[in-house]
């Protein structure tokens, strides 16, 4: 269940957004196209790097142990 404070925040969010006038960013400059493309490309590369690292870490955990080749007498289905 959502706490009542969060519901109040969600209800007041449009009111707060209406108070901000478009273009009221003080000291902000426009982003150039090469800078924006560089930021998007860097974000994609870092995201892929995170996915690869998580995949490699998960793959190392799921490797079978060496004991899977042993024959157990009292365990049906194993040998």
HTML snippet that shows the backbone in 3Dmol.js (N, CA, C, O; Angstrom):
<script src="https://3Dmol.org/build/3Dmol-min.js"></script>
<div id="view" style="width:600px;height:400px;position:relative"></div>
<script>
const pdb = `
ATOM      1  N   UNK A   1       0.847  -1.183   0.000  1.00  0.00           N
ATOM      2  CA  UNK A   1       0.000   0.000   0.000  1.00  0.00           C
ATOM      3  C   UNK A   1       0.886   1.237   0.000  1.00  0.00           C
ATOM      4  O   UNK A   1       1.932   1.259   0.649  1.00  0.00           O
ATOM      5  N   UNK A   2       0.476   2.244  -0.714  1.00  0.00           N
ATOM      6  CA  UNK A   2       1.242   3.482  -0.830  1.00  0.00           C
ATOM      7  C   UNK A   2       0.962   4.363   0.385  1.00  0.00           C
ATOM      8  O   UNK A   2      -0.197   4.590   0.731  1.00  0.00           O
ATOM      9  N   UNK A   3       2.024   4.864   1.041  1.00  0.00           N
ATOM     10  CA  UNK A   3       1.805   5.759   2.185  1.00  0.00           C
ATOM     11  C   UNK A   3       1.057   7.027   1.758  1.00  0.00           C
ATOM     12  O   UNK A   3       1.217   7.485   0.626  1.00  0.00           O
ATOM     13  N   UNK A   4       0.246   7.595   2.651  1.00  0.00           N
ATOM     14  CA  UNK A   4      -0.543   8.788   2.294  1.00  0.00           C
ATOM     15  C   UNK A   4       0.312   9.971   1.866  1.00  0.00           C
ATOM     16  O   UNK A   4      -0.129  10.775   1.044  1.00  0.00           O
ATOM     17  N   UNK A   5       1.506  10.099   2.393  1.00  0.00           N
ATOM     18  CA  UNK A   5       2.374  11.216   2.015  1.00  0.00           C
ATOM     19  C   UNK A   5       2.760  11.159   0.549  1.00  0.00           C
ATOM     20  O   UNK A   5       2.864  12.194  -0.108  1.00  0.00           O
ATOM     21  N   UNK A   6       2.975   9.943   0.026  1.00  0.00           N
ATOM     22  CA  UNK A   6       3.343   9.804  -1.389  1.00  0.00           C
ATOM     23  C   UNK A   6       2.173  10.148  -2.296  1.00  0.00           C
ATOM     24  O   UNK A   6       2.371  10.729  -3.363  1.00  0.00           O
ATOM     25  N   UNK A   7       0.971   9.802  -1.893  1.00  0.00           N
ATOM     26  CA  UNK A   7      -0.204  10.138  -2.689  1.00  0.00           C
ATOM     27  C   UNK A   7      -0.379  11.651  -2.748  1.00  0.00           C
ATOM     28  O   UNK A   7      -0.697  12.200  -3.803  1.00  0.00           O
ATOM     29  N   UNK A   8      -0.174  12.323  -1.625  1.00  0.00           N
ATOM     30  CA  UNK A   8      -0.264  13.778  -1.592  1.00  0.00           C
ATOM     31  C   UNK A   8       0.794  14.399  -2.503  1.00  0.00           C
ATOM     32  O   UNK A   8       0.521  15.374  -3.203  1.00  0.00           O
ATOM     33  N   UNK A   9       2.000  13.833  -2.492  1.00  0.00           N
ATOM     34  CA  UNK A   9       3.064  14.343  -3.361  1.00  0.00           C
ATOM     35  C   UNK A   9       2.684  14.185  -4.825  1.00  0.00           C
ATOM     36  O   UNK A   9       2.907  15.096  -5.624  1.00  0.00           O
ATOM     37  N   UNK A  10       2.112  13.035  -5.188  1.00  0.00           N
ATOM     38  CA  UNK A  10       1.705  12.817  -6.570  1.00  0.00           C
ATOM     39  C   UNK A  10       0.578  13.753  -6.986  1.00  0.00           C
ATOM     40  O   UNK A  10       0.516  14.174  -8.141  1.00  0.00           O
ATOM     41  N   UNK A  11      -0.310  14.080  -6.056  1.00  0.00           N
ATOM     42  CA  UNK A  11      -1.401  14.990  -6.378  1.00  0.00           C
ATOM     43  C   UNK A  11      -0.917  16.424  -6.522  1.00  0.00           C
ATOM     44  O   UNK A  11      -1.484  17.189  -7.302  1.00  0.00           O
ATOM     45  N   UNK A  12       0.117  16.799  -5.789  1.00  0.00           N
ATOM     46  CA  UNK A  12       0.636  18.168  -5.845  1.00  0.00           C
ATOM     47  C   UNK A  12       1.677  18.372  -6.935  1.00  0.00           C
ATOM     48  O   UNK A  12       2.056  19.509  -7.217  1.00  0.00           O
ATOM     49  N   UNK A  13       2.144  17.298  -7.548  1.00  0.00           N
ATOM     50  CA  UNK A  13       3.173  17.413  -8.576  1.00  0.00           C
ATOM     51  C   UNK A  13       2.722  18.247  -9.776  1.00  0.00           C
ATOM     52  O   UNK A  13       3.504  19.079 -10.235  1.00  0.00           O
ATOM     53  N   UNK A  14       1.515  18.076 -10.310  1.00  0.00           N
ATOM     54  CA  UNK A  14       1.097  18.949 -11.424  1.00  0.00           C
ATOM     55  C   UNK A  14       1.014  20.416 -11.029  1.00  0.00           C
ATOM     56  O   UNK A  14       1.291  21.294 -11.846  1.00  0.00           O
ATOM     57  N   UNK A  15       0.640  20.686  -9.802  1.00  0.00           N
ATOM     58  CA  UNK A  15       0.569  22.071  -9.344  1.00  0.00           C
ATOM     59  C   UNK A  15       1.962  22.686  -9.312  1.00  0.00           C
ATOM     60  O   UNK A  15       2.146  23.833  -9.719  1.00  0.00           O
ATOM     61  N   UNK A  16       2.945  21.926  -8.829  1.00  0.00           N
ATOM     62  CA  UNK A  16       4.313  22.431  -8.779  1.00  0.00           C
ATOM     63  C   UNK A  16       4.872  22.605 -10.192  1.00  0.00           C
ATOM     64  O   UNK A  16       5.603  23.558 -10.460  1.00  0.00           O
ATOM     65  N   UNK A  17       4.530  21.686 -11.093  1.00  0.00           N
ATOM     66  CA  UNK A  17       5.029  21.795 -12.458  1.00  0.00           C
ATOM     67  C   UNK A  17       4.428  22.996 -13.178  1.00  0.00           C
ATOM     68  O   UNK A  17       5.075  23.585 -14.044  1.00  0.00           O
ATOM     69  N   UNK A  18       3.199  23.365 -12.830  1.00  0.00           N
ATOM     70  CA  UNK A  18       2.557  24.519 -13.470  1.00  0.00           C
ATOM     71  C   UNK A  18       3.196  25.832 -13.019  1.00  0.00           C
ATOM     72  O   UNK A  18       3.092  26.837 -13.722  1.00  0.00           O
ATOM     73  N   UNK A  19       3.848  25.840 -11.873  1.00  0.00           N
ATOM     74  CA  UNK A  19       4.475  27.059 -11.366  1.00  0.00           C
ATOM     75  C   UNK A  19       5.777  27.392 -12.087  1.00  0.00           C
ATOM     76  O   UNK A  19       6.230  28.536 -12.056  1.00  0.00           O
ATOM     77  N   UNK A  20       6.366  26.421 -12.720  1.00  0.00           N
ATOM     78  CA  UNK A  20       7.641  26.636 -13.410  1.00  0.00           C
ATOM     79  C   UNK A  20       7.352  27.114 -14.828  1.00  0.00           C
ATOM     80  O   UNK A  20       6.636  26.463 -15.589  1.00  0.00           O
ATOM     81  N   UNK A  21       7.916  28.246 -15.157  1.00  0.00           N
ATOM     82  CA  UNK A  21       7.707  28.771 -16.510  1.00  0.00           C
ATOM     83  C   UNK A  21       8.706  28.112 -17.459  1.00  0.00           C
ATOM     84  O   UNK A  21       9.839  27.841 -17.062  1.00  0.00           O
ATOM     85  N   UNK A  22       8.311  27.853 -18.692  1.00  0.00           N
ATOM     86  CA  UNK A  22       9.236  27.236 -19.653  1.00  0.00           C
ATOM     87  C   UNK A  22      10.424  28.144 -19.916  1.00  0.00           C
ATOM     88  O   UNK A  22      10.269  29.354 -20.079  1.00  0.00           O
ATOM     89  N   UNK A  23      11.593  27.562 -19.954  1.00  0.00           N
ATOM     90  CA  UNK A  23      12.807  28.327 -20.222  1.00  0.00           C
ATOM     91  C   UNK A  23      13.304  29.108 -19.026  1.00  0.00           C
ATOM     92  O   UNK A  23      14.063  30.063 -19.194  1.00  0.00           O
ATOM     93  N   UNK A  24      12.902  28.733 -17.824  1.00  0.00           N
ATOM     94  CA  UNK A  24      13.319  29.493 -16.644  1.00  0.00           C
ATOM     95  C   UNK A  24      14.599  28.955 -16.025  1.00  0.00           C
ATOM     96  O   UNK A  24      14.892  29.234 -14.863  1.00  0.00           O
ATOM     97  N   UNK A  25      15.350  28.200 -16.779  1.00  0.00           N
ATOM     98  CA  UNK A  25      16.600  27.638 -16.265  1.00  0.00           C
ATOM     99  C   UNK A  25      17.644  28.758 -16.226  1.00  0.00           C
ATOM    100  O   UNK A  25      18.030  29.283 -17.270  1.00  0.00           O
ATOM    101  N   UNK A  26      18.094  29.119 -15.041  1.00  0.00           N
ATOM    102  CA  UNK A  26      19.066  30.205 -14.933  1.00  0.00           C
ATOM    103  C   UNK A  26      20.474  29.646 -15.037  1.00  0.00           C
ATOM    104  O   UNK A  26      20.857  28.757 -14.277  1.00  0.00           O
ATOM    105  N   UNK A  27      21.229  30.164 -15.966  1.00  0.00           N
ATOM    106  CA  UNK A  27      22.607  29.734 -16.133  1.00  0.00           C
ATOM    107  C   UNK A  27      22.749  28.485 -16.988  1.00  0.00           C
ATOM    108  O   UNK A  27      23.856  27.965 -17.132  1.00  0.00           O
ATOM    109  N   UNK A  28      21.669  27.997 -17.551  1.00  0.00           N
ATOM    110  CA  UNK A  28      21.742  26.799 -18.397  1.00  0.00           C
ATOM    111  C   UNK A  28      21.936  27.220 -19.842  1.00  0.00           C
ATOM    112  O   UNK A  28      21.330  28.182 -20.313  1.00  0.00           O
ATOM    113  N   UNK A  29      22.775  26.497 -20.522  1.00  0.00           N
ATOM    114  CA  UNK A  29      22.972  26.759 -21.940  1.00  0.00           C
ATOM    115  C   UNK A  29      22.426  25.595 -22.745  1.00  0.00           C
ATOM    116  O   UNK A  29      22.233  24.504 -22.209  1.00  0.00           O
ATOM    117  N   UNK A  30      22.180  25.815 -24.010  1.00  0.00           N
ATOM    118  CA  UNK A  30      21.679  24.710 -24.835  1.00  0.00           C
ATOM    119  C   UNK A  30      22.770  23.665 -25.052  1.00  0.00           C
ATOM    120  O   UNK A  30      23.950  24.004 -25.142  1.00  0.00           O
ATOM    121  N   UNK A  31      22.380  22.406 -25.136  1.00  0.00           N
ATOM    122  CA  UNK A  31      23.333  21.340 -25.403  1.00  0.00           C
ATOM    123  C   UNK A  31      23.561  21.233 -26.899  1.00  0.00           C
ATOM    124  O   UNK A  31      22.618  21.222 -27.690  1.00  0.00           O
ATOM    125  N   UNK A  32      24.812  21.155 -27.265  1.00  0.00           N
ATOM    126  CA  UNK A  32      25.112  20.986 -28.684  1.00  0.00           C
ATOM    127  C   UNK A  32      24.831  19.542 -29.078  1.00  0.00           C
ATOM    128  O   UNK A  32      24.812  18.647 -28.233  1.00  0.00           O
ATOM    129  N   UNK A  33      24.614  19.329 -30.359  1.00  0.00           N
ATOM    130  CA  UNK A  33      24.295  17.996 -30.858  1.00  0.00           C
ATOM    131  C   UNK A  33      25.432  17.002 -30.621  1.00  0.00           C
ATOM    132  O   UNK A  33      25.150  15.873 -30.221  1.00  0.00           O
ATOM    133  N   UNK A  34      26.697  17.355 -30.845  1.00  0.00           N
ATOM    134  CA  UNK A  34      27.777  16.392 -30.561  1.00  0.00           C
ATOM    135  C   UNK A  34      27.867  16.021 -29.076  1.00  0.00           C
ATOM    136  O   UNK A  34      28.140  14.869 -28.740  1.00  0.00           O
ATOM    137  N   UNK A  35      27.640  16.986 -28.196  1.00  0.00           N
ATOM    138  CA  UNK A  35      27.665  16.697 -26.765  1.00  0.00           C
ATOM    139  C   UNK A  35      26.527  15.773 -26.381  1.00  0.00           C
ATOM    140  O   UNK A  35      26.729  14.833 -25.612  1.00  0.00           O
ATOM    141  N   UNK A  36      25.351  16.018 -26.895  1.00  0.00           N
ATOM    142  CA  UNK A  36      24.203  15.167 -26.613  1.00  0.00           C
ATOM    143  C   UNK A  36      24.420  13.758 -27.154  1.00  0.00           C
ATOM    144  O   UNK A  36      24.110  12.776 -26.478  1.00  0.00           O
ATOM    145  N   UNK A  37      24.951  13.656 -28.367  1.00  0.00           N
ATOM    146  CA  UNK A  37      25.235  12.337 -28.944  1.00  0.00           C
ATOM    147  C   UNK A  37      26.297  11.604 -28.135  1.00  0.00           C
ATOM    148  O   UNK A  37      26.209  10.390 -27.950  1.00  0.00           O
ATOM    149  N   UNK A  38      27.289  12.327 -27.656  1.00  0.00           N
ATOM    150  CA  UNK A  38      28.329  11.718 -26.821  1.00  0.00           C
ATOM    151  C   UNK A  38      27.777  11.208 -25.504  1.00  0.00           C
ATOM    152  O   UNK A  38      28.169  10.141 -25.033  1.00  0.00           O
ATOM    153  N   UNK A  39      26.858  11.974 -24.904  1.00  0.00           N
ATOM    154  CA  UNK A  39      26.249  11.538 -23.654  1.00  0.00           C
ATOM    155  C   UNK A  39      25.402  10.277 -23.850  1.00  0.00           C
ATOM    156  O   UNK A  39      25.439   9.363 -23.027  1.00  0.00           O
ATOM    157  N   UNK A  40      24.653  10.239 -24.929  1.00  0.00           N
ATOM    158  CA  UNK A  40      23.816   9.067 -25.212  1.00  0.00           C
ATOM    159  C   UNK A  40      24.691   7.854 -25.502  1.00  0.00           C
ATOM    160  O   UNK A  40      24.410   6.757 -25.018  1.00  0.00           O
ATOM    161  N   UNK A  41      25.749   8.041 -26.288  1.00  0.00           N
ATOM    162  CA  UNK A  41      26.644   6.930 -26.618  1.00  0.00           C
ATOM    163  C   UNK A  41      27.363   6.415 -25.375  1.00  0.00           C
ATOM    164  O   UNK A  41      27.508   5.205 -25.200  1.00  0.00           O
ATOM    165  N   UNK A  42      27.810   7.316 -24.517  1.00  0.00           N
ATOM    166  CA  UNK A  42      28.476   6.910 -23.283  1.00  0.00           C
ATOM    167  C   UNK A  42      27.525   6.154 -22.372  1.00  0.00           C
ATOM    168  O   UNK A  42      27.909   5.165 -21.748  1.00  0.00           O
ATOM    169  N   UNK A  43      26.298   6.614 -22.295  1.00  0.00           N
ATOM    170  CA  UNK A  43      25.296   5.927 -21.490  1.00  0.00           C
ATOM    171  C   UNK A  43      25.061   4.515 -22.015  1.00  0.00           C
ATOM    172  O   UNK A  43      24.955   3.573 -21.230  1.00  0.00           O
ATOM    173  N   UNK A  44      24.979   4.362 -23.319  1.00  0.00           N
ATOM    174  CA  UNK A  44      24.772   3.039 -23.910  1.00  0.00           C
ATOM    175  C   UNK A  44      25.951   2.112 -23.634  1.00  0.00           C
ATOM    176  O   UNK A  44      25.757   0.939 -23.315  1.00  0.00           O
ATOM    177  N   UNK A  45      27.166   2.630 -23.755  1.00  0.00           N
ATOM    178  CA  UNK A  45      28.359   1.815 -23.519  1.00  0.00           C
ATOM    179  C   UNK A  45      28.434   1.383 -22.057  1.00  0.00           C
ATOM    180  O   UNK A  45      28.728   0.222 -21.772  1.00  0.00           O
ATOM    181  N   UNK A  46      28.176   2.294 -21.137  1.00  0.00           N
ATOM    182  CA  UNK A  46      28.220   1.957 -19.713  1.00  0.00           C
ATOM    183  C   UNK A  46      27.121   0.952 -19.368  1.00  0.00           C
ATOM    184  O   UNK A  46      27.346   0.033 -18.581  1.00  0.00           O
ATOM    185  N   UNK A  47      25.944   1.119 -19.949  1.00  0.00           N
ATOM    186  CA  UNK A  47      24.857   0.171 -19.698  1.00  0.00           C
ATOM    187  C   UNK A  47      25.221  -1.221 -20.201  1.00  0.00           C
ATOM    188  O   UNK A  47      24.981  -2.211 -19.509  1.00  0.00           O
ATOM    189  N   UNK A  48      25.796  -1.306 -21.396  1.00  0.00           N
ATOM    190  CA  UNK A  48      26.223  -2.607 -21.918  1.00  0.00           C
ATOM    191  C   UNK A  48      27.332  -3.219 -21.069  1.00  0.00           C
ATOM    192  O   UNK A  48      27.362  -4.433 -20.868  1.00  0.00           O
ATOM    193  N   UNK A  49      28.231  -2.397 -20.578  1.00  0.00           N
ATOM    194  CA  UNK A  49      29.297  -2.892 -19.708  1.00  0.00           C
ATOM    195  C   UNK A  49      28.721  -3.477 -18.418  1.00  0.00           C
ATOM    196  O   UNK A  49      29.182  -4.518 -17.950  1.00  0.00           O
ATOM    197  N   UNK A  50      27.732  -2.826 -17.852  1.00  0.00           N
ATOM    198  CA  UNK A  50      27.086  -3.338 -16.645  1.00  0.00           C
ATOM    199  C   UNK A  50      26.396  -4.668 -16.938  1.00  0.00           C
ATOM    200  O   UNK A  50      26.478  -5.599 -16.137  1.00  0.00           O
ATOM    201  N   UNK A  51      25.718  -4.762 -18.079  1.00  0.00           N
ATOM    202  CA  UNK A  51      25.042  -6.012 -18.441  1.00  0.00           C
ATOM    203  C   UNK A  51      26.051  -7.144 -18.601  1.00  0.00           C
ATOM    204  O   UNK A  51      25.804  -8.257 -18.137  1.00  0.00           O
ATOM    205  N   UNK A  52      27.180  -6.879 -19.248  1.00  0.00           N
ATOM    206  CA  UNK A  52      28.200  -7.912 -19.455  1.00  0.00           C
ATOM    207  C   UNK A  52      28.783  -8.360 -18.121  1.00  0.00           C
ATOM    208  O   UNK A  52      28.956  -9.559 -17.900  1.00  0.00           O
ATOM    209  N   UNK A  53      29.086  -7.432 -17.234  1.00  0.00           N
ATOM    210  CA  UNK A  53      29.648  -7.790 -15.931  1.00  0.00           C
ATOM    211  C   UNK A  53      28.662  -8.624 -15.130  1.00  0.00           C
ATOM    212  O   UNK A  53      29.056  -9.616 -14.517  1.00  0.00           O
ATOM    213  N   UNK A  54      27.398  -8.248 -15.121  1.00  0.00           N
ATOM    214  CA  UNK A  54      26.391  -9.021 -14.392  1.00  0.00           C
ATOM    215  C   UNK A  54      26.247 -10.409 -15.008  1.00  0.00           C
ATOM    216  O   UNK A  54      26.125 -11.396 -14.283  1.00  0.00           O
ATOM    217  N   UNK A  55      26.260 -10.497 -16.331  1.00  0.00           N
ATOM    218  CA  UNK A  55      26.154 -11.793 -17.001  1.00  0.00           C
ATOM    219  C   UNK A  55      27.332 -12.688 -16.632  1.00  0.00           C
ATOM    220  O   UNK A  55      27.141 -13.865 -16.328  1.00  0.00           O
ATOM    221  N   UNK A  56      28.546 -12.145 -16.655  1.00  0.00           N
ATOM    222  CA  UNK A  56      29.717 -12.948 -16.323  1.00  0.00           C
ATOM    223  C   UNK A  56      29.710 -13.394 -14.868  1.00  0.00           C
ATOM    224  O   UNK A  56      30.085 -14.527 -14.565  1.00  0.00           O
ATOM    225  N   UNK A  57      29.290 -12.523 -13.975  1.00  0.00           N
ATOM    226  CA  UNK A  57      29.230 -12.903 -12.558  1.00  0.00           C
ATOM    227  C   UNK A  57      28.163 -13.964 -12.322  1.00  0.00           C
ATOM    228  O   UNK A  57      28.377 -14.877 -11.524  1.00  0.00           O
ATOM    229  N   UNK A  58      27.035 -13.869 -12.986  1.00  0.00           N
ATOM    230  CA  UNK A  58      25.970 -14.854 -12.822  1.00  0.00           C
ATOM    231  C   UNK A  58      26.376 -16.184 -13.446  1.00  0.00           C
ATOM    232  O   UNK A  58      26.019 -17.240 -12.924  1.00  0.00           O
ATOM    233  N   UNK A  59      27.105 -16.154 -14.537  1.00  0.00           N
ATOM    234  CA  UNK A  59      27.528 -17.383 -15.201  1.00  0.00           C
ATOM    235  C   UNK A  59      28.524 -18.160 -14.351  1.00  0.00           C
ATOM    236  O   UNK A  59      28.504 -19.390 -14.358  1.00  0.00           O
ATOM    237  N   UNK A  60      29.384 -17.477 -13.627  1.00  0.00           N
ATOM    238  CA  UNK A  60      30.358 -18.146 -12.778  1.00  0.00           C
ATOM    239  C   UNK A  60      29.687 -18.862 -11.620  1.00  0.00           C
ATOM    240  O   UNK A  60      30.178 -19.903 -11.182  1.00  0.00           O
ATOM    241  N   UNK A  61      28.592 -18.342 -11.116  1.00  0.00           N
ATOM    242  CA  UNK A  61      27.900 -18.962  -9.992  1.00  0.00           C
ATOM    243  C   UNK A  61      27.163 -20.219 -10.398  1.00  0.00           C
ATOM    244  O   UNK A  61      27.022 -21.129  -9.581  1.00  0.00           O
ATOM    245  N   UNK A  62      26.686 -20.305 -11.633  1.00  0.00           N
ATOM    246  CA  UNK A  62      25.838 -21.418 -12.023  1.00  0.00           C
ATOM    247  C   UNK A  62      26.615 -22.583 -12.627  1.00  0.00           C
ATOM    248  O   UNK A  62      26.000 -23.513 -13.149  1.00  0.00           O
ATOM    249  N   UNK A  63      27.920 -22.563 -12.574  1.00  0.00           N
ATOM    250  CA  UNK A  63      28.709 -23.676 -13.106  1.00  0.00           C
ATOM    251  C   UNK A  63      28.523 -24.890 -12.210  1.00  0.00           C
ATOM    252  O   UNK A  63      28.520 -24.762 -10.986  1.00  0.00           O
ATOM    253  N   UNK A  64      28.367 -26.067 -12.809  1.00  0.00           N
ATOM    254  CA  UNK A  64      28.214 -27.270 -11.993  1.00  0.00           C
ATOM    255  C   UNK A  64      29.514 -27.611 -11.282  1.00  0.00           C
ATOM    256  O   UNK A  64      30.606 -27.294 -11.754  1.00  0.00           O
ATOM    257  N   UNK A  65      29.370 -28.253 -10.156  1.00  0.00           N
ATOM    258  CA  UNK A  65      30.553 -28.646  -9.383  1.00  0.00           C
ATOM    259  C   UNK A  65      31.131 -29.927  -9.961  1.00  0.00           C
ATOM    260  O   UNK A  65      30.509 -30.568 -10.808  1.00  0.00           O
ATOM    261  N   UNK A  66      32.295 -30.290  -9.516  1.00  0.00           N
ATOM    262  CA  UNK A  66      32.966 -31.491 -10.000  1.00  0.00           C
ATOM    263  C   UNK A  66      32.290 -32.765  -9.494  1.00  0.00           C
ATOM    264  O   UNK A  66      32.515 -33.838 -10.053  1.00  0.00           O
ATOM    265  N   UNK A  67      31.473 -32.671  -8.455  1.00  0.00           N
ATOM    266  CA  UNK A  67      30.851 -33.844  -7.866  1.00  0.00           C
ATOM    267  C   UNK A  67      29.687 -34.389  -8.685  1.00  0.00           C
ATOM    268  O   UNK A  67      29.165 -35.452  -8.349  1.00  0.00           O
ATOM    269  N   UNK A  68      29.264 -33.715  -9.734  1.00  0.00           N
ATOM    270  CA  UNK A  68      28.138 -34.185 -10.530  1.00  0.00           C
ATOM    271  C   UNK A  68      28.471 -35.463 -11.303  1.00  0.00           C
ATOM    272  O   UNK A  68      27.555 -36.176 -11.713  1.00  0.00           O
ATOM    273  N   UNK A  69      29.741 -35.769 -11.512  1.00  0.00           N
ATOM    274  CA  UNK A  69      30.127 -36.961 -12.245  1.00  0.00           C
ATOM    275  C   UNK A  69      30.237 -38.201 -11.369  1.00  0.00           C
ATOM    276  O   UNK A  69      30.399 -39.303 -11.894  1.00  0.00           O
ATOM    277  N   UNK A  70      30.156 -38.056 -10.055  1.00  0.00           N
ATOM    278  CA  UNK A  70      30.291 -39.198  -9.146  1.00  0.00           C
ATOM    279  C   UNK A  70      29.039 -40.059  -9.177  1.00  0.00           C
ATOM    280  O   UNK A  70      27.943 -39.578  -9.465  1.00  0.00           O
ATOM    281  N   UNK A  71      29.217 -41.323  -8.880  1.00  0.00           N
ATOM    282  CA  UNK A  71      28.101 -42.261  -8.830  1.00  0.00           C
ATOM    283  C   UNK A  71      27.714 -42.469  -7.375  1.00  0.00           C
ATOM    284  O   UNK A  71      28.547 -42.826  -6.542  1.00  0.00           O
ATOM    285  N   UNK A  72      26.446 -42.243  -7.084  1.00  0.00           N
ATOM    286  CA  UNK A  72      25.928 -42.436  -5.739  1.00  0.00           C
ATOM    287  C   UNK A  72      25.033 -43.666  -5.747  1.00  0.00           C
ATOM    288  O   UNK A  72      24.151 -43.791  -6.597  1.00  0.00           O
ATOM    289  N   UNK A  73      25.256 -44.567  -4.813  1.00  0.00           N
ATOM    290  CA  UNK A  73      24.500 -45.817  -4.788  1.00  0.00           C
ATOM    291  C   UNK A  73      23.073 -45.595  -4.313  1.00  0.00           C
ATOM    292  O   UNK A  73      22.147 -46.168  -4.888  1.00  0.00           O
ATOM    293  N   UNK A  74      22.865 -44.792  -3.290  1.00  0.00           N
ATOM    294  CA  UNK A  74      21.551 -44.631  -2.681  1.00  0.00           C
ATOM    295  C   UNK A  74      20.753 -43.460  -3.238  1.00  0.00           C
ATOM    296  O   UNK A  74      19.765 -43.051  -2.627  1.00  0.00           O
ATOM    297  N   UNK A  75      21.146 -42.920  -4.360  1.00  0.00           N
ATOM    298  CA  UNK A  75      20.433 -41.793  -4.937  1.00  0.00           C
ATOM    299  C   UNK A  75      19.918 -42.179  -6.323  1.00  0.00           C
ATOM    300  O   UNK A  75      20.694 -42.224  -7.278  1.00  0.00           O
ATOM    301  N   UNK A  76      18.616 -42.458  -6.444  1.00  0.00           N
ATOM    302  CA  UNK A  76      18.085 -42.827  -7.748  1.00  0.00           C
ATOM    303  C   UNK A  76      18.235 -41.692  -8.759  1.00  0.00           C
ATOM    304  O   UNK A  76      18.078 -40.517  -8.425  1.00  0.00           O
ATOM    305  N   UNK A  77      18.533 -42.058  -9.965  1.00  0.00           N
ATOM    306  CA  UNK A  77      18.675 -41.071 -11.014  1.00  0.00           C
ATOM    307  C   UNK A  77      20.076 -40.539 -11.158  1.00  0.00           C
ATOM    308  O   UNK A  77      20.343 -39.755 -12.068  1.00  0.00           O
ATOM    309  N   UNK A  78      20.983 -40.940 -10.287  1.00  0.00           N
ATOM    310  CA  UNK A  78      22.372 -40.492 -10.357  1.00  0.00           C
ATOM    311  C   UNK A  78      23.282 -41.682 -10.625  1.00  0.00           C
ATOM    312  O   UNK A  78      24.044 -42.088  -9.747  1.00  0.00           O
ATOM    313  N   UNK A  79      23.214 -42.215 -11.763  1.00  0.00           N
ATOM    314  CA  UNK A  79      24.164 -43.255 -12.092  1.00  0.00           C
ATOM    315  C   UNK A  79      23.497 -44.513 -12.352  1.00  0.00           C
ATOM    316  O   UNK A  79      24.155 -45.511 -12.648  1.00  0.00           O
TER     317      UNK A  79
END
`;
const viewer = $3Dmol.createViewer("view");
viewer.addModel(pdb, "pdb");
viewer.setStyle({}, {cartoon: {color: "spectrum"}});
viewer.zoomTo();
viewer.render();
</script>
